[in-house]
Amino acid sequence: MPDRAPQPVDRQLPTEESRELMALVRDIAQREIAPRAAEEEEAGHFPREVFSLLSEAGLLGLPYDSAHGGGDQPYEVYLQVLEELAAARLTVGLGASVHTLACHGLAGFGTKEQRTEHLPAMLGGGLLGGYCLSEPASGSDAASLRTKAVRDGDDWVITGTKAWITHGGIADFYTVMARTGVEGPRGITAFLVPGDAQGLTAAAPEKKMGMKGSPTAQLHFDGVRVPDARRIGDEGQGFAIALSALDGGRLGIAACAVGVAQAALDAAVAYAGERRQFGRPIADFQGLRFMLADMATQIEAGRSLYLAAARLRDAGRPFSRQAAMAKLFCTDAAMRVTTDAVQVLGGYGYTADFPAERYMREAKVLQIVEGTNQIQRIVIARHLAGPESR
């Protein structure tokens, strides 16, 4: 059965402009995304036309400067937009988050000339980005990456393989981290690589348990030439740029997780009100009512956590610890809530005729991407107790 349109959430929006923005997002989600989500996910269809629509509506550059095509929106608003999109279809919500991640390096660390040349097209020109940090042998230990960039006159020549790249093979540009110097984090530099660069090829998309409409693939760099004018930041600054991007990206994943959980709760509440057993709706039974109450409480707590972290970021205060907490809590909560939604629907929850099983499969990946939840616990503990002694 088709997904239900996302139910209105009592949003915490600071201005009339942001409230109008959210109304636009909700309209797009209800008309253009949710009605086709189940069918297109099953078929593995990537909705590029939806991303073109989001770009035309100014929704792919929300947290960036309007001088370069952005929307001048605080993270507090941007993340709630992601939540709304993810509730309609995670492929779209997470895709918008990854695009924002891919733009972060140039927006935050690029030169004035670079931003003027590239950002307008990246933020509002219909382009779609990818973010290349992980490799086949370096996931959680990202600082051990092996892809190399060697200086050759005014160019850099990039050789190596990146793995688990969202939008791999279809993105118009990639922010790529490559080794240009010593081992470890200080030898990594960031580059802006065109998606059609000669020598850049994509492997076949991974066959995943969820998010089948979002292509995830390895990228092979076989002597890809990139002008030094496309180097982002200083040589050796790439790992710091990557970590800066991931702090914001983790909040994006947290918001997407809350969106998926909210969609699962909406489906469970609707079903519980319609399904009758023993002469009355199953929503009348206390055991099930308590499950729904716990699901709603976890969602509300997760939403409050990611918004609190977003407000720290908007105020220019440190938020890395809070971002890790939000990513950890929201994605774990999404896994619990979606699993409970399947249970509420019973046998129907286990079938593809209802969306609950898809939400559960999609929630799992959110505990893994942009730093596994075990890595989030390490990040939080380091803020509390300092780095481990060795």
N, C-alpha and C positions, 0 to 999 in steps of 0.2 A: 504494500500500500504506500502511496506517496507520503512524504514527511508532512507533518502539520506545520503551518506557519509559526515562527517563533512567537511566543506569548510576550506581551509587553512586560518589561521589568521596570521597577521604580528606580530610574537612573539618578545618579548624583551628578548633574550637569550644571556647571557654574554660570553659564550665560544663556541668553535667549538665542544667540547664534549657535551655540553647541546643541541646544534643544532642537532647533530647526535642522541642524546637521544630522542628529540622530533620527529624526523623523524621515529624512531622505534615505538614510541607511536602512531603516526598518522597511520602508517601502520597496527598496531594491531587493532586500532579503526575501520579502514575502512574494514579490511578483516574479523575480528573475532567478532566484537561487533555490529556495526550498522546494518548489514544486517539482523540480527535475533532479534533485540531489540523489535520491535513492537509485533511480534508473541510470543516471550517468556514472555514479560510483560503481555500480555493478558492471557497467560496460567499460570501465576504465577510461572514461572520457575526461580530458582536461578542459575546463571551461575557459579557454582563452578569451572568448567573447565577453565573459563576465568581467575579467580583469581589464579589458579594454573599456568597458562601461565604467568601472570603478575609477580608472585613470581619467576618463572624460569628466567624471563628476568631481574630480579633485580629491579622491579618497585614498590614493596610493602615496601621498606625500604629506599626510596630515601633520606629523610632528616637526616638519622642517620649515625653514624660512620662506615666506612668500616671495621674497626677492628672487628666489631661484625656482619658483614654481610650487613651493610647499603650501601648507594650509595654516601655518602659525597656530596650530592647536596644541594645548598642553597634553602631556602623556595621560593625564587623568581622563581626558576625553578620547584620545586616540585608542586607548586600551578598551574602552567600553564599545567603541566601534568594532574592534576586533572580536570582542565577545559576541556581539550581535551577528556578525558575519559567520563566526564559527558555529553558533547555534543553528544557523540555516544550513551550513555545510562546512565541515572542518577544512576541506581542501582549499576553500576560498579564504577562510580566516587565517589559517596557518600560512597560506601563500602570500597574503598581504603582509603578515609579520616578517616572513623571510625577505620579501622585497624591501621592507623598511630596514632590515638588518644589512642587506647588501648596499644600501645607500649611505649607511652610517659613516663608513670610513671616509668617503670623499666629502660628505657634508661637514664632518667634524674635524678632519685633519688635512683636507686638500687645500691647495693654494687658492687664492681669489680667482686666478685665471682658470684653474681646473673646474672650480664650482660654476663659474659663469659659462664655460664651454659645455659641461656635461650634465649638470643637475637638472636644468629645465626639462630635458628629454627624459631623464631618469624618473623624475617626480611626477610629471604630468603629460608626457609625450607618448604615452602608450607603450613604453618599454617595460620589460619585466626582468628582475634581477635574480641572481643566485649568489650564494655565499660559500666560499671554498676554503675550509679549514681542515676538516677531517680527512684522513687517508686510510688505506686498507690496514696499515699497521700502527696508526696513531689516532685514537679516538679520544678517550678520556685524557690521555697523555699527549695533548695537542702540541706541546712544545718540542716533541721529538719528531716532528714532521720531516719528511725526506725530499719533497719536491724542491728542486733547485732553480734559482734564477742567476744566470751568469752574465756579467756586464760584457757587452760587445759594442764598443763605440758609444753611440747615443741610444742604443737599444739594450734590452735585457732579453735573454733567451731562457725560456722556462721549460723545464723537463720534469716529468713525474706524473703521478696519478692521484687524483682526489676522489674521495668516496662519500657515499650517502648524501649526495648533493640534491637538494630539493630544487626542482625546475631544471635538473641536469639535462642538457641536450635541447632545451626549448627556450632558455633564458636569452635575453638580448645582451646582457653583460654579466660579468662575474667579478666579485671582489675576491682576490686570490692571495693567500698567504704562502710565501715561498722562502726557502732558505737562501740567504745571500752572504752569510758570514759564518761565525763560529757555531758550534753545537749549542742547543738550548734556546731559551726564549730571546736572547739578545741578538741572535743571528737571523731573525725573521723579518721580512719586509712585505708590505702590502702593495698590490697592483690592481688596476682596473683593466680587465681584459674583455675585449669585445666577444660576443658569443659566436661570431663568425670568423674568428681569427684563424689564419692558416696554421694547420698542425694541431688544432683543438678538435677532438672527437669525443663523442659520448658512447658509452657501452649501452647495451639493452637495459631498459629500466628494471629495477629490482621487482620481484614478485612478492608483494607484501600481504599481510593478513588484513590490513585496513588501509584507508586512504588510497584506494586503487586508482582514483582519478588524478592523483598528484604524482607526477613522475619523479622518481628518486633513482639516480644513476651515478656510476663512476664517470669521471672526466679524465681523459688522457691528454697530457701536454707533451707533444713531440716536437721540441724545438720551436715553441711558440714565441714569436718576436713581439715584444711590447716596447714602445718608445719610453725613454726615461720620463717623458712628460706625463705618462700614465702611472708613474710610481706615486703611491699615496703616502704622505708623511716622509720622514727621514729614513735612511737605510737603518735597519735594526729596530725600527719602531713598530713593526707589524704586529708583534704579539700583544703589545700594549693596546694597539688599535682593536685587535680581535677581542680582547677581554672587555674593553669598553663597550663594544657592540653587543657582546653577549649579556652584559648586565641588563641592557634594555630589551634584548631579545628574550631573556628569561621571563620578563614581565609580559611580553607578548604571548609566550606559551602559557603562562598562568591564566591570562585572560581567555585564550582559546579553550583551555581546559574547563573554565567556569561556563563558557558557552555550551560546550558539549554536555556538561553535567546538567545545565538548565534545560536543554532540549530533552534529555533523558527523563528528567523529573516531570516536565510538561506531558510527555507521552505516558508516563506511569500514572499521573493524576487523572488524565483523561480516560485511560483504560479502566482505572479503578472505579470511576464514576459510572461507566457504562456496563461493565461486566457484572452480571448478577449470579449469585450462588446462594443456595438456601433461602431463596425468596427475597433477597435484598442485594444492593450493590456491595461489592467486596470492599469498597471504601468505608463501609460502616463497621468493619471489623477492626478492633483495637490493634491487633498485632500488625496489620497492614498500615493503619493510620500512623503508628509509631515509626514504621520504616520511612514513610513519606516525610514525617516531621524531621527525622534524622537527616535525610537527604537534603531537605530544604535548608537545614541549619548549616550543613557543611558547605553548601553553595554560597550562602550569605556570608559565612566566615571567610571563605576564599576570596570572594569579591572585595570584602573590606580590606583584606590583607594586600591584595595587589593594588588597590586604590591608595592605600596608605603609603606604599613604596613609590607609587607614581607621583604622589604629592611631594615626597622628599626630592625626587628627581627634578620636578618642576621648580622647586625652591632652590635648586643648585646645591643641595646637601648630599653627603654620601648616602648611597642606597644599595650598595652591593650586597650587604648581608640581608637586607629586607627583600631584595630581588630573589636571592637564593631561597629564602623562606617561602616566598609567594609561589615560586615555581614548584618547590617541594610539596607544599601543602595542597595547592590547587590541583596538581596532577594526580597526587595520591587520592584526593577527594573525588576527582572525576572517575577514577578507576572504581572506587567503592560505590559511588552513586549509580554509574552505568550498570555495574553488576547487580545492584539491588533493583534497578529498573527491569532488567531481564527477569529477575525473580518475581516481581510484581505481575508481570504479564504471563508468568508460568510457561506452559508449552509454546504459546504464541511468541513469547519473548525470545525463544530459541530459533525461530524461523525468520527467514529473510523477508517475509511478507510484512513484518513490522520493523521499525527502525531501531529498536532497542539493541539488538545484537550488533548492528553496525556501530552504534555509539560505543559499545563496550570494546569492540575491536580497535576503534580509533583512539579511545582513551589510552590504551596501552602504550602507544608510541610516544605520547606526551610525557611519560615517565622516563623516556630515553633521550629524546632529542635535546640539543643545546645544553648538554651536561646531564648525565644520568642523575637520578635522585640520590644516589650514593655520593656523587661528586658534590651535589648541593649540600649534603650534610658535612662534607669536608670543609667547604667554603664557610659555612656557618660556624663550625667549630673553630676554625682559624681566627675568625673575628672575635670569638669569645675567649679562647684560651691561647691564642698565638700559634705559630707554626709548630709542627711536631719536632721534637728533639731527635737527633739521629746519632 
